[in-house]
Amino acid sequence: MILAAGRGERMRPLTDHTPKPLLAVGGVPLIVHHIRALAAAGIRELVINHAHLGAQIVDYLGSGERYGVAIAYLAEAPALETGGGIRNALPLLGEGPFLVLNGDVWCDLPLASLITQPLTGLAHLVLVDNPEHHPKGDFVLDAEGRVHNDGPHRHTFSGIGLYRAALWADTRPGPFPLGPLLRAQADLGQVSGEHYGGQWRDIGTPERLAELDRRLTL
């Protein structure tokens, strides 16, 4: 699943007329970078949620056939946030494991190696080095690959993770974030993770978008 329903307030005025996932870096929309990476990993069935200007996403991507995938769309009104959006998609995603990517990040992680590993708990997160705009990080990764909420050497959650539907067992329909679910299950030992030291960008501002665009067009 690609999460593509965010409004992109910090990206205004760019997102006043274009949904954030369709903003281009290196001449290619952010969401297409994701779709190409998923297809290269052998994933053929995708779910994409959308809200703000979502019809543009559907019109641009179509059925997904030109990318070698089949896309199912879920329109949200209002937007359901990360946790609520995934919960709403569970009838299409199944019991899992399934892969979810935030639509507003860019990463060169080879997804094939991620999706072939066993998922022993309810979630497996890709963690990255803390960027300048998020210096305190989100989670701690121990030597056994378990994710914790507290401790030294914190890392940032990349927005890329594997999940089981059981993570949402005690939730109700409606908008809610994913973070509290992950933190609660980390305390129960149900979240594993890995650190990725390659290239990752959170495209949260026009400046970060322009910086990545320059990097990819050199």
C-alpha positions in Angstrom: 0.0 0.0 0.0 1.1 3.5 -0.7 -0.3 6.2 1.6 -1.2 9.1 -0.6 -4.0 10.9 1.2 -2.1 13.7 3.0 -2.9 17.3 2.3 0.7 18.4 2.2 0.2 21.7 4.1 3.9 22.4 4.5 4.3 22.0 0.7 2.0 24.8 -0.2 1.6 26.5 -2.6 2.9 23.5 -4.6 0.1 21.3 -3.3 -2.7 23.8 -3.8 -3.3 22.5 -7.3 -1.2 19.2 -7.3 -1.5 16.4 -4.8 1.8 15.8 -3.0 2.5 12.3 -4.4 2.4 13.7 -8.0 5.2 16.3 -7.3 8.1 15.3 -9.4 11.8 14.7 -8.5 14.2 13.8 -11.3 11.4 14.3 -13.8 9.2 11.5 -12.2 6.4 11.9 -9.7 7.2 10.8 -6.2 4.6 8.1 -6.2 5.9 6.6 -9.5 9.3 6.1 -7.9 7.5 4.0 -5.3 5.6 2.0 -7.9 8.7 1.3 -10.0 10.5 0.1 -6.9 7.6 -2.1 -5.9 7.3 -3.6 -9.4 11.0 -4.3 -9.4 10.6 -6.2 -6.2 8.0 -8.4 -7.8 4.9 -6.8 -6.2 2.1 -6.7 -8.6 -1.0 -5.7 -6.6 -1.1 -2.2 -5.0 -3.6 -0.3 -2.9 -3.4 3.5 -3.0 -5.5 5.8 -0.8 -6.2 9.4 -1.7 -8.1 12.4 -0.5 -6.9 15.9 -1.5 -7.1 16.3 -5.3 -7.1 12.5 -5.4 -8.8 12.3 -8.7 -5.5 13.6 -10.3 -3.7 10.6 -8.8 -6.2 8.1 -10.3 -6.2 9.9 -13.7 -2.4 9.9 -13.8 -1.7 6.3 -12.7 -4.8 4.7 -14.2 -5.0 0.9 -13.7 -1.2 0.7 -13.2 -0.8 -1.5 -16.3 1.9 0.7 -17.8 4.0 0.1 -14.7 3.4 -3.7 -14.6 1.1 -3.5 -11.6 -2.7 -3.5 -10.8 -3.8 -0.6 -8.6 -6.9 -0.5 -6.4 -7.9 2.9 -5.1 -9.6 4.0 -1.9 -11.0 7.5 -1.7 -11.2 9.1 1.7 -13.4 11.9 2.7 -12.2 13.1 5.2 -8.6 11.8 5.1 -8.2 8.9 7.7 -4.5 9.6 8.6 -1.9 6.8 8.5 -3.4 4.4 10.9 -7.0 4.9 9.8 -6.1 4.7 6.2 -4.4 1.4 6.5 -7.3 0.0 8.6 -9.7 1.0 5.9 -7.7 -0.9 3.4 -7.4 -4.1 5.4 -10.2 -5.9 3.3 -7.9 -5.5 0.3 -4.6 -6.1 2.1 -5.6 -9.3 3.9 -4.1 -10.6 7.1 -0.6 -9.9 6.0 2.3 -9.5 6.0 1.8 -6.6 3.7 4.1 -3.7 2.9 3.2 0.0 3.4 5.1 3.0 2.2 4.5 6.7 2.9 3.8 8.5 -0.3 5.9 11.5 0.7 9.3 9.8 1.2 12.0 8.8 -1.3 14.3 5.9 -0.6 16.7 3.7 -2.6 16.1 0.6 -0.4 15.9 -2.6 -2.4 12.4 -3.7 -1.4 12.9 -7.3 -2.5 15.2 -8.0 0.4 12.6 -6.5 2.8 9.5 -8.5 1.7 11.2 -11.9 1.7 12.2 -11.9 5.4 9.9 -13.6 7.9 7.7 -11.3 10.1 7.6 -12.8 13.6 5.6 -10.0 15.3 3.0 -7.5 14.2 5.3 -5.0 12.5 8.8 -4.7 11.0 10.1 -1.1 10.5 12.8 0.3 8.3 14.7 2.8 10.4 17.1 5.4 9.1 19.6 7.9 10.5 18.0 11.0 12.0 17.7 13.9 9.5 18.5 17.5 10.6 14.8 18.3 10.9 14.1 15.3 13.2 17.2 15.0 15.4 15.6 13.1 18.3 14.4 10.2 16.2 11.5 7.8 16.9 12.7 4.4 18.0 15.6 2.4 19.4 16.8 -0.8 17.6 18.6 -3.4 19.7 21.2 -5.9 18.7 18.5 -8.6 18.2 16.5 -6.5 15.8 13.8 -5.6 18.2 12.3 -2.1 18.3 11.9 -0.2 21.5 10.5 3.2 22.5 13.3 4.3 24.9 17.0 4.1 25.0 20.1 5.6 23.4 21.0 5.8 19.7 17.5 6.5 18.4 16.6 6.2 14.8 13.9 7.7 12.6 11.1 5.6 11.2 11.4 5.8 7.4 7.7 5.4 6.6 8.4 2.0 5.2 7.2 -1.1 7.1 5.7 -4.6 7.0 2.6 -5.3 9.0 0.0 -7.8 10.0 -3.7 -6.9 10.2 -3.7 -8.0 13.8 -1.9 -4.7 14.6 -5.3 -3.0 14.1 -7.3 -5.5 16.2 -8.4 -3.1 18.9 -9.1 -0.1 16.6 -12.2 1.4 15.3 -13.0 3.0 11.9 -12.1 6.7 11.6 -9.0 8.9 11.4 -6.0 8.0 13.6 -2.2 8.0 13.3 -0.1 4.8 13.1 2.5 5.9 15.6 0.6 5.1 18.8 -0.1 1.6 17.6 3.5 0.9 16.9 4.7 2.4 20.2 2.2 0.2 22.1 3.2 -3.0 20.4 6.9 -2.1 20.7 6.4 -2.1 24.5 5.0 -5.7 24.1 7.9 -6.9 22.0 5.8 -7.2 18.8 7.8 -4.8 16.6 11.1 -5.7 14.9 13.2 -3.5 12.7 16.3 -2.9 10.6 18.6 0.0 10.0 19.0 1.2 6.5 22.1 3.4 5.8 21.4 4.3 2.2 19.6 7.2 0.7 16.3 8.3 2.3 14.5 11.7 2.1 11.3 12.9 3.8 9.8 15.3 1.3 8.2 17.6 3.8 9.0 21.0 2.4 9.5 22.7 -1.0 13.2 23.1 -0.1 13.6 19.3 0.5 11.8 18.6 -2.7 14.1 20.9 -4.7 17.2 19.5 -3.1 16.2 15.9 -4.0 15.2 17.0 -7.5 18.7 18.6 -8.0 20.3 15.4 -6.7 18.4 13.1 -9.0 18.9 15.3 -12.1 22.7 15.7 -11.9 
